Amino acid sequence: MKPFIVDRGPLRFLHFDLETVQSVMHKDDPDALCLAYTRRMMSGLLFVPGPRRILLLGLGGGSLAKFCHRHLPRSAITVVEIDPAVIALRREFRVPADGRRFRVVFQDAIGYVATRTACADAIFVDTCTGNGMAPSLAAPDTYLHLKRCLTRHGVLVINACGTARGIASHVGRVRGVFGEHVYTLPVPEGGNLIILATKASLRQLGARRLQSRADALQSLLGLPFRRYLGVLRPGIAGRAGSSSPRTSKQQAPSRSSPRPGSV
């Protein structure tokens, strides 16, 4: 289905169907992260607090792109989106215009990373469909391509959605490429799981340095990074996911949808 917009009070929703929400924007604060899974994806900054180059796979309503563009002014941001109908809605969701440090590329995300090496310090993958993870993520070489695209100390952050079995399968694929350097962060609302993979482990960074980073990021971005650090776990799916693939993103929040600073 083609994407469509629904406005409800101060919130603007991006849908592909009426059952699930692809993206949410607060019209009075368009750069805010309204959905919990987007806030938890920012936990990747614990590994790379000042990424020079950010690659976002999947545009949606531009929540991650806008947040990074506003709060990480030293980062160059590239967004790859395969659906021209999604790109066509960028003005309605106040996605920044292409410029010196921001651009949206119309291309298949996996095809894009397959031809690049060390292209990003942080890669955020948010390519859920109405049936769970985008099928291209299940291709044999996908996570090898993504690992090759990371710089030496880079981090890969994936929004995993769909059934518990499907999510566990993706965690296994990521572990098959990144080994023990895989961590997970559950999203209670909607059953999503955030998967983080790096070329260096948390132990190598050290507990004191990580705590210092969490404190600094929490002060800078207003998100609970100390809590994220406390609940990061080795790469096992746990209880994340649902027996039904219906909640590929999240259910619509209420009119009192949280602003940054909530979980």
C-alpha positions in Angstrom: 0.0 0.0 0.0 1.0 3.6 -0.5 1.8 5.6 2.6 -0.7 8.0 3.9 -1.0 10.7 6.6 -3.4 10.9 9.5 -3.5 14.0 11.7 -4.9 13.6 15.2 -4.7 16.7 17.4 -1.0 17.8 17.7 0.2 14.5 16.2 0.8 13.5 12.6 0.9 9.8 11.8 2.4 7.9 8.8 0.6 4.7 8.0 0.8 2.0 5.4 -2.3 0.4 6.8 -4.8 1.3 9.5 -3.6 -1.2 12.1 -0.1 -0.1 12.7 1.8 3.2 12.9 5.0 3.6 10.8 6.0 7.0 12.2 4.7 9.8 14.5 5.5 13.5 14.5 4.5 16.1 17.1 3.6 19.1 15.0 4.8 21.5 17.7 8.1 19.7 18.1 8.8 17.9 14.8 12.3 16.7 15.8 11.1 14.9 18.9 11.2 11.1 19.1 7.6 10.2 19.8 7.8 6.4 19.6 9.7 4.5 22.3 11.6 2.3 19.8 13.2 5.4 18.2 14.3 6.7 21.5 15.9 3.4 22.4 17.7 3.2 19.0 19.7 6.2 20.2 21.4 3.9 22.7 23.9 3.2 19.9 25.5 6.5 20.8 26.8 4.8 23.9 29.3 3.1 21.6 30.0 6.1 19.3 28.9 9.3 21.1 30.1 11.6 18.3 29.7 9.9 14.9 31.2 11.8 12.0 29.1 9.9 9.5 25.6 8.4 10.1 23.8 6.1 7.7 20.1 5.6 8.1 18.4 2.8 6.2 14.7 3.6 5.9 13.3 7.2 6.0 9.7 6.7 7.2 8.5 10.0 8.7 12.1 11.0 9.3 12.1 10.8 13.1 15.6 9.4 13.5 17.0 11.6 10.7 15.5 14.8 12.1 16.7 14.0 15.7 20.2 13.3 14.5 20.3 16.4 12.2 19.2 18.7 15.1 21.2 17.2 18.0 24.4 16.0 16.3 25.4 19.0 14.3 28.9 17.6 13.5 27.5 14.5 11.9 27.1 14.0 8.1 23.8 12.1 7.6 22.8 9.9 4.6 19.3 8.4 4.5 18.6 5.6 2.0 14.9 5.0 1.1 13.6 2.7 -1.6 10.0 4.0 -1.7 9.5 7.2 -3.7 6.1 7.7 -2.1 7.7 7.9 1.3 10.3 10.4 0.0 7.5 12.4 -1.5 6.1 13.0 2.0 9.3 14.5 3.5 8.0 18.1 3.5 4.9 17.1 5.4 7.1 15.5 8.1 9.6 18.5 8.0 12.5 16.4 6.9 15.4 18.7 6.2 16.3 19.6 2.6 19.3 18.0 1.1 22.5 20.0 1.8 26.1 19.8 2.8 25.6 17.5 5.8 22.2 15.8 5.0 20.8 13.9 2.0 18.2 11.4 1.1 19.2 8.8 -1.5 16.5 6.9 -3.5 17.9 3.4 -3.6 17.5 -0.1 -2.2 19.3 0.0 1.2 21.1 -3.3 0.9 22.2 -2.6 -2.6 23.6 0.7 -1.3 25.7 -0.8 1.5 26.8 -3.7 -0.7 29.0 -1.4 -2.7 30.6 0.5 0.2 33.3 0.0 2.8 33.8 1.9 6.1 31.2 4.4 5.0 29.7 5.2 8.5 30.4 5.4 12.2 26.8 4.6 13.0 24.3 2.7 10.9 20.6 2.7 11.9 18.4 0.1 10.2 14.6 0.8 10.4 13.1 -1.0 7.5 10.1 -2.8 9.0 7.1 -3.7 6.8 3.6 -4.7 7.7 4.8 -8.3 8.1 7.9 -7.7 10.1 11.5 -7.2 9.0 12.2 -6.2 5.4 12.9 -9.4 3.4 16.2 -8.1 2.1 17.6 -8.3 5.7 17.3 -12.1 5.5 19.6 -12.3 2.5 22.8 -14.3 3.3 25.3 -11.5 2.9 23.3 -8.6 4.3 25.0 -8.4 7.7 28.4 -9.0 6.1 27.7 -5.9 4.0 26.6 -3.9 7.0 29.7 -4.9 9.0 32.0 -3.9 6.1 30.3 -0.5 5.9 31.1 0.2 9.6 34.3 2.1 10.5 36.6 0.4 12.9 34.8 1.5 16.1 31.4 1.8 14.5 28.0 0.6 15.7 25.1 -1.0 13.9 21.6 -0.4 15.4 18.6 -2.4 14.1 14.9 -2.0 14.9 13.8 -5.7 14.9 10.1 -6.2 14.7 7.5 -8.9 13.9 7.2 -12.3 15.5 9.4 -13.6 18.3 10.7 -16.3 16.0 11.6 -13.8 13.3 13.3 -11.5 15.7 15.3 -14.3 17.2 16.4 -15.3 13.7 17.8 -11.9 13.0 19.6 -11.8 16.3 21.2 -15.1 15.3 22.2 -13.7 11.9 23.8 -10.7 13.5 25.7 -12.9 16.0 26.9 -15.1 13.1 28.7 -12.0 11.7 29.6 -10.0 14.7 30.2 -12.8 17.2 29.9 -11.9 20.9 29.8 -8.1 20.1 26.0 -8.1 19.9 23.7 -6.6 22.5 19.9 -6.2 22.7 17.6 -3.7 24.2 13.9 -4.6 24.5 11.1 -2.2 23.7 8.1 -3.1 25.9 5.7 -1.0 23.9 5.0 -3.0 20.7 7.3 -5.9 21.3 10.2 -4.6 19.2 13.8 -5.4 20.0 16.8 -3.1 19.4 19.8 -5.0 18.2 23.2 -3.4 18.6 26.4 -4.8 17.0 29.9 -3.5 17.1 33.5 -4.4 16.2 34.5 -3.8 19.8 32.8 -5.1 23.0 31.5 -3.1 25.9 34.3 -4.5 28.1 36.9 -3.0 25.9 35.3 0.4 26.4 35.2 0.0 30.2 32.5 0.5 32.7 33.7 3.9 33.9 33.9 5.3 30.4 30.5 4.0 29.4 28.9 5.5 32.5 30.6 8.8 31.8 29.2 8.7 28.2 25.7 7.8 29.5 25.8 10.8 31.8 27.0 13.2 29.1 24.5 11.9 26.5 21.6 12.1 29.0 22.4 15.7 29.7 22.9 16.6 26.0 19.9 14.8 24.5 17.4 14.4 27.3 17.1 10.6 26.9 17.6 8.1 29.7 20.9 6.7 28.6 21.8 5.5 32.1 18.7 3.3 32.0 19.6 2.1 28.5 23.1 1.1 29.7 21.6 -0.7 32.7 19.3 -2.9 30.6 21.6 -3.7 27.6 22.1 -7.5 27.4 24.2 -9.9 25.4 22.6 -10.8 22.0 19.7 -13.0 22.9 16.1 -12.2 21.9 14.6 -13.0 25.3 10.8 -12.3 25.3 10.8 -9.7 22.7 8.4 -10.0 19.8 4.9 -11.2 19.4 3.3 -14.3 18.1 1.6 -12.1 15.5 3.4 -10.0 12.9 0.8 -7.3 13.1 2.8 -4.9 15.3 5.5 -4.2 12.8 6.1 -0.7 14.2 4.0 0.3 17.2 0.4 1.0 18.0 -0.6 4.6 17.9 0.3 6.7 21.0 -2.3 8.7 22.7 -2.7 12.5 22.3 -0.4 12.8 25.3 2.4 11.1 23.5 5.7 11.3 25.3 8.5 13.8 24.3 12.2 13.0 24.5 13.2 12.1 28.0 10.8 9.2 28.4 11.9 5.6 27.9 
